[in-house]
Amino acid sequence: MERKSHVMGRDSATAKGWDNLPPLNALRNFEAVARHGSFAGAAADLHVTHWAVGKQIRLLEDWFGLPLFERRPRGVVLTDEGAALMSEVSTAFERLGTVAARLRHEEFARRVSGIVRVNVPASFALCWLLPRLAGFQARYPDIDVRVSTTSRKLRYIGDAFDIGVRSGPEQGAGVVSRTLMADWRLPACSPALLRQHPIVDVTDLRHHTLLHSASTRTAWSHWLREAGAPDLRTARHVEFEHVHLQLAAAVEGLGVTLASLPLIAREIAAGRLVCPIAAPTWRAADYALVINADRATDGAVVAFEEWITSMAGQSSGQSGQAGL
């Protein structure tokens, strides 16, 4: 990837600005002392001696010509002038840290290349992963993401995957598993269906068709039990082979589905689905991130792991809002 070059000269105004700056290493020591409230704490933080920190603070106070700390038996406190300086220094360091982190990340993204084989259930791929994947490809243009779908346990797939997502954790030799995000579920349907037969509480579901999938046959019974209506009789039940077909049927107004909020957040935001009953939210098995242990330290796999974890954090916040 070609980089842009920026040729900069040091004009007189810039030079004057540099001349007005106090010693930067002394400022770093000053910030540490102010944050810890003691020379000893700053020394431990900076991995230098107490004497070295004291020398930098004296240098800075001499440069300003005024005291920045009040020395007390159990530490130091900022003077009014020191507090004013600390406010500006902490802001400047924070901004510098933000820019540095961004540049380091961009440089890392430019350098990382390779192949990541991602295995997820088909419904997770269609409803959650694929709508977000362009963002990963824009950030890591030299990583080739190969998506496959199956519901098999990943430990049985062996070397055919690098990283995957499953409903619930996976334990076994050769895989590392951890929680990716919670799977909260609520009844969802199209707005048009709701206009035909309003749903105010759980008993109103008796007028509706409940949608199921082969892998979620017991989900409705779990939710109805928590809603206090385990014996509710509904107009009809329709089952689909896959979850994404079940969700598509709900969008088309064929009935009410018990939906995973992370999977329908985009449909809710677009107004294609609504959740007419806000409670109870039933928590199914958490979505788990499963990594091939032999590939866990590969740069491309690490990059994908960090990205999908970040996206899952954002999705959890959106799902919480959708369930309100």
C-alpha positions as CSV (number, residue, x, y, z in Angstrom):
1,M,0.0,0.0,0.0
2,E,1.5,3.3,-1.1
3,R,1.9,5.9,1.7
4,K,1.5,9.6,1.3
5,S,4.5,11.8,2.1
6,H,4.2,15.2,3.7
7,V,7.1,17.5,3.5
8,M,7.1,19.9,6.4
9,G,9.4,22.8,7.2
10,R,10.0,24.4,10.6
11,D,8.9,28.0,10.1
12,S,9.6,30.8,12.6
13,A,6.2,30.4,14.3
14,T,6.8,26.7,14.8
15,A,10.3,27.3,16.1
16,K,8.9,29.9,18.6
17,G,6.4,27.4,19.8
18,W,9.1,24.8,20.5
19,D,11.1,27.4,22.4
20,N,8.2,28.0,24.7
21,L,7.8,24.3,25.6
22,P,9.1,23.2,29.0
23,P,11.4,20.1,29.2
24,L,9.2,17.2,28.0
25,N,10.7,14.5,30.2
26,A,10.1,16.8,33.2
27,L,6.4,17.1,32.1
28,R,6.1,13.3,32.0
29,N,7.5,13.1,35.5
30,F,5.2,15.9,36.6
31,E,2.1,14.1,35.3
32,A,3.1,10.9,37.1
33,V,3.7,12.7,40.4
34,A,0.3,14.5,40.1
35,R,-1.5,11.3,39.3
36,H,0.1,9.3,42.2
37,G,0.3,12.1,44.7
38,S,3.8,11.1,45.6
39,F,7.4,11.0,44.2
40,A,7.6,7.3,45.2
41,G,4.5,6.3,43.3
42,A,5.7,8.2,40.2
43,A,9.2,6.6,40.5
44,A,7.7,3.1,40.6
45,D,5.4,3.9,37.6
46,L,8.3,5.3,35.5
47,H,10.8,2.7,36.6
48,V,13.3,5.3,37.9
49,T,14.6,6.3,41.3
50,H,12.8,8.7,43.7
51,W,15.8,11.0,43.4
52,A,15.5,11.1,39.6
53,V,11.8,12.1,39.8
54,G,12.7,14.8,42.3
55,K,15.4,16.2,40.0
56,Q,12.9,16.5,37.1
57,I,10.3,18.2,39.2
58,R,12.9,20.7,40.5
59,L,14.0,21.3,36.9
60,L,10.4,22.0,35.9
61,E,9.7,24.3,38.8
62,D,12.9,26.2,38.1
63,W,11.8,26.6,34.4
64,F,8.4,28.0,35.5
65,G,9.9,30.0,38.4
66,L,7.2,28.8,40.8
67,P,6.3,25.8,42.9
68,L,4.0,23.2,41.4
69,F,3.6,21.0,44.4
70,E,3.2,21.5,48.2
71,R,5.5,19.0,50.0
72,R,3.7,17.2,52.8
73,P,4.7,14.4,55.2
74,R,2.6,11.9,53.4
75,G,3.1,12.9,49.8
76,V,2.5,16.0,47.7
77,V,-0.5,18.0,46.5
78,L,-0.7,20.4,43.5
79,T,-0.6,24.1,44.0
80,D,-3.1,26.2,42.1
81,E,-0.6,26.7,39.3
82,G,0.3,23.0,39.3
83,A,-3.4,22.1,39.0
84,A,-3.8,24.4,36.0
85,L,-0.8,22.9,34.4
86,M,-2.0,19.3,35.1
87,S,-5.3,20.0,33.4
88,E,-3.5,21.0,30.2
89,V,-0.8,18.3,30.4
90,S,-3.3,15.4,31.0
91,T,-5.4,16.6,28.0
92,A,-2.4,16.9,25.8
93,F,-1.1,13.4,26.8
94,E,-4.5,11.9,26.3
95,R,-4.8,13.3,22.8
96,L,-1.3,12.2,21.9
97,G,-2.0,8.7,23.2
98,T,-5.2,8.5,21.1
99,V,-3.3,9.5,17.9
100,A,-0.4,7.2,18.7
101,A,-2.8,4.2,19.3
102,R,-4.6,4.9,16.0
103,L,-1.4,5.2,14.0
104,R,0.0,2.0,15.6
105,H,-3.2,0.1,14.8
106,E,-3.2,1.4,11.2
107,E,0.4,0.3,10.8
108,F,-0.4,-3.1,12.2
109,A,-3.3,-3.4,9.8
110,R,-1.1,-2.6,6.9
111,R,1.4,-5.3,7.9
112,V,-1.0,-8.1,8.7
113,S,-1.7,-10.6,5.9
114,G,-2.9,-14.1,5.5
115,I,-6.0,-16.3,5.5
116,V,-8.6,-16.7,8.2
117,R,-11.0,-19.6,7.9
118,V,-14.2,-18.6,9.8
119,N,-16.9,-21.2,10.5
120,V,-20.3,-20.1,11.9
121,P,-23.9,-21.3,11.7
122,A,-25.6,-20.2,8.5
123,S,-28.1,-17.9,10.4
124,F,-25.3,-16.2,12.2
125,A,-23.4,-15.7,8.9
126,L,-26.4,-14.2,7.1
127,C,-27.9,-12.1,9.9
128,W,-24.9,-10.9,11.8
129,L,-21.5,-11.6,10.3
130,L,-21.8,-10.8,6.6
131,P,-23.5,-7.4,7.1
132,R,-20.4,-6.3,9.1
133,L,-17.6,-8.1,7.2
134,A,-17.0,-5.2,4.8
135,G,-15.7,-3.2,7.8
136,F,-13.1,-5.9,8.6
137,Q,-12.0,-6.1,4.9
138,A,-11.6,-2.3,4.8
139,R,-9.4,-2.3,7.9
140,Y,-7.3,-5.4,6.9
141,P,-7.2,-5.4,3.1
142,D,-4.5,-8.1,3.0
143,I,-6.4,-10.7,5.0
144,D,-8.4,-13.2,3.1
145,V,-11.5,-14.2,5.1
146,R,-13.0,-17.5,4.0
147,V,-16.5,-18.1,5.6
148,S,-18.0,-21.5,5.8
149,T,-21.2,-22.6,7.6
150,T,-22.1,-25.7,9.6
151,S,-23.6,-26.5,13.0
152,R,-21.1,-29.3,13.7
153,K,-18.9,-29.1,16.8
154,L,-15.8,-27.3,15.8
155,R,-13.5,-29.7,17.6
156,Y,-14.6,-32.4,15.1
157,I,-13.7,-30.2,12.1
158,G,-10.0,-30.1,13.2
159,D,-7.7,-28.1,10.9
160,A,-10.5,-27.0,8.6
161,F,-11.2,-23.8,10.6
162,D,-9.2,-21.1,12.4
163,I,-12.0,-19.3,14.3
164,G,-15.7,-19.8,14.7
165,V,-18.9,-19.0,16.6
166,R,-21.2,-21.4,18.2
167,S,-24.2,-21.3,20.5
168,G,-22.7,-22.3,23.8
169,P,-19.1,-23.0,24.7
170,E,-17.0,-25.8,23.3
171,Q,-14.5,-27.8,25.3
172,G,-12.0,-30.3,23.9
173,A,-8.5,-30.8,22.8
174,G,-7.2,-28.4,20.2
175,V,-9.8,-25.6,20.7
176,V,-10.0,-22.5,22.9
177,S,-13.5,-21.2,23.7
178,R,-14.8,-18.1,25.4
179,T,-18.0,-16.1,25.5
180,L,-18.5,-13.7,22.6
181,M,-21.9,-12.1,23.6
182,A,-25.1,-13.0,25.3
183,D,-28.1,-14.4,23.4
184,W,-31.2,-12.7,24.7
185,R,-34.5,-13.6,23.0
186,L,-37.9,-11.9,22.7
187,P,-41.0,-12.4,20.6
188,A,-40.7,-10.5,17.3
189,C,-43.0,-10.0,14.3
190,S,-43.7,-7.6,11.4
191,P,-45.4,-4.3,12.2
192,A,-48.1,-5.2,9.6
193,L,-49.0,-8.4,11.6
194,L,-49.2,-6.5,14.8
195,R,-51.6,-4.0,13.2
196,Q,-53.9,-7.0,12.3
197,H,-53.8,-8.6,15.7
198,P,-52.3,-6.4,18.5
199,I,-50.1,-8.0,21.1
200,V,-50.3,-6.3,24.5
201,D,-49.3,-9.2,26.7
202,V,-48.5,-12.9,26.4
203,T,-52.1,-14.0,26.3
204,D,-52.6,-12.2,23.0
205,L,-50.3,-14.7,21.4
206,R,-53.2,-17.1,21.3
207,H,-54.4,-15.3,18.1
208,H,-51.1,-15.8,16.3
209,T,-48.9,-18.4,14.6
210,L,-45.7,-19.2,16.4
211,L,-42.7,-19.8,14.2
212,H,-40.0,-22.4,15.0
213,S,-36.9,-23.9,13.5
214,A,-35.4,-27.4,13.7
215,S,-32.7,-26.2,16.1
216,T,-35.0,-24.1,18.4
217,R,-38.0,-26.4,18.9
218,T,-38.0,-25.9,22.7
219,A,-37.3,-22.1,22.7
220,W,-40.9,-21.0,22.8
221,S,-41.8,-23.4,25.6
222,H,-38.9,-22.0,27.7
223,W,-40.0,-18.4,27.1
224,L,-43.7,-19.1,27.7
225,R,-42.8,-20.8,31.0
226,E,-40.9,-17.7,32.1
227,A,-43.7,-15.5,30.9
228,G,-46.1,-17.4,33.2
229,A,-48.1,-19.0,30.4
230,P,-46.7,-22.5,30.0
231,D,-50.0,-24.0,28.8
232,L,-50.9,-21.2,26.3
233,R,-52.6,-22.5,23.2
234,T,-51.9,-20.6,20.0
235,A,-53.6,-20.5,16.6
236,R,-50.9,-22.5,14.9
237,H,-47.3,-23.6,14.9
238,V,-45.0,-23.6,11.8
239,E,-41.5,-25.0,11.7
240,F,-38.6,-24.2,9.3
241,E,-35.4,-26.1,8.8
242,H,-33.1,-23.1,9.5
243,V,-33.2,-20.1,11.9
244,H,-32.7,-17.6,9.1
245,L,-35.8,-19.0,7.3
246,Q,-37.7,-18.6,10.5
247,L,-36.6,-15.0,10.8
248,A,-37.4,-14.3,7.2
249,A,-40.9,-15.7,7.7
250,A,-41.4,-13.3,10.6
251,V,-40.4,-10.4,8.4
252,E,-42.9,-11.5,5.8
253,G,-45.7,-11.5,8.4
254,L,-46.2,-15.3,8.6
255,G,-46.2,-15.3,12.3
256,V,-44.3,-14.5,15.6
257,T,-40.8,-15.7,16.1
258,L,-38.8,-16.0,19.3
259,A,-35.8,-14.2,18.0
260,S,-32.2,-13.8,19.1
261,L,-31.8,-10.0,19.6
262,P,-28.3,-9.8,18.2
263,L,-29.5,-11.5,15.0
264,I,-32.5,-9.1,14.5
265,A,-31.0,-5.8,15.6
266,R,-30.7,-4.6,12.0
267,E,-34.2,-5.7,11.2
268,I,-35.5,-3.8,14.2
269,A,-33.5,-0.7,13.3
270,A,-34.9,-0.8,9.8
271,G,-38.5,-1.2,11.1
272,R,-39.0,-4.6,9.5
273,L,-39.4,-6.3,12.9
274,V,-40.7,-5.1,16.2
275,C,-40.7,-6.7,19.7
276,P,-44.2,-6.2,21.0
277,I,-43.5,-7.7,24.5
278,A,-40.6,-6.2,26.3
279,A,-40.3,-8.9,29.0
280,P,-39.3,-11.5,30.0
281,T,-36.1,-11.6,27.9
282,W,-35.1,-15.3,27.9
283,R,-31.3,-15.9,27.9
284,A,-30.3,-18.8,25.7
285,A,-26.8,-20.2,25.6
286,D,-24.3,-17.4,25.0
287,Y,-22.6,-17.1,21.6
288,A,-19.1,-18.5,22.1
289,L,-16.0,-17.7,20.1
290,V,-14.1,-20.9,19.4
291,I,-10.4,-20.7,18.2
292,N,-8.2,-23.4,16.7
293,A,-5.5,-23.6,19.4
294,D,-2.8,-24.2,16.8
295,R,-3.7,-20.9,15.0
296,A,-4.4,-18.8,18.1
297,T,-1.3,-16.6,17.8
298,D,-1.4,-16.1,14.0
299,G,-1.5,-12.4,13.2
300,A,-4.5,-12.7,10.9
301,V,-6.5,-14.8,13.4
302,V,-5.6,-12.4,16.2
303,A,-6.8,-9.4,14.1
304,F,-10.1,-11.1,13.3
305,E,-10.6,-12.1,16.9
306,E,-10.1,-8.5,18.1
307,W,-12.4,-7.2,15.4
308,I,-15.3,-9.6,16.0
309,T,-15.0,-9.1,19.8
310,S,-15.3,-5.3,19.2
311,M,-18.3,-5.8,16.9
312,A,-20.0,-8.1,19.4
313,G,-19.6,-5.5,22.1
314,Q,-21.4,-3.0,19.9
315,S,-24.1,-5.5,19.0
316,S,-24.7,-6.2,22.7
317,G,-25.5,-2.6,23.3
318,Q,-27.8,-2.4,20.3
319,S,-29.5,-5.6,21.4
320,G,-30.1,-4.1,24.8
321,Q,-31.8,-1.1,23.2
322,A,-33.9,-3.3,21.0
323,G,-35.3,-5.2,23.9
324,L,-36.5,-2.1,25.7
